[in-house]
Amino acid sequence: MFSLVYQIYKQLGAKSIVLQTVPNMKNNPYYVNISSPTPGDVIFWEKDVTKNDKKYWLSVHVGIYIGNGQFVPTSFDTKKVAIDNISGTYQDGMPYFARWSHT
């Protein structure tokens, strides 16, 4: 998924953005945490969760917020891009939003 975020931001003019892992993205000073997300912002999760005896590795997952409680992730299982809701498992993972602040 981090490559999808990179490609989209790069195409939209974030010239100084670099391809990096999710943990490195979280620590990148150009991703500024925000409290009121708008479409195009990045969504991260702060912890992993277990639901129905299945472990979800949310702390290494990232997506692009599209509004109305929805975001675009890439499925680890299918390797496809889809639209998903920030609810259920994702909400339990403590989401937070960031915006690339450097062009």
C-alpha positions, 0 to 999 in steps of 0.5 A: 500500500505504501507504494500506492500512497507514494504514486498518488502523492507523486502524481499530484505534485509532492516532488520531494516524497520518497518511497518508504515503508509504513513505519518510516512514513509514520516517522517522516516529518513531512507527514503532519498529523491532522485532526480533521481529515479531508479527502487525499489525506493519509490514514495510519493505525497505531496498533494491531488488533485481533478479531475472531481469532485472526491477527490484523497487522494494522500498525504497518497498514496505510491508506488514502482517506476519501471522505465519509469515513472511507479510505482506499487500501490495498488488500494484502490478500488480493493485492487489489485496490478497493474502498473500505470503511474506517470501522470495525477492525480498522477503527479498533486499530486507533486510526490517525490522519496525516497530510504531506506538507512538503512539495 
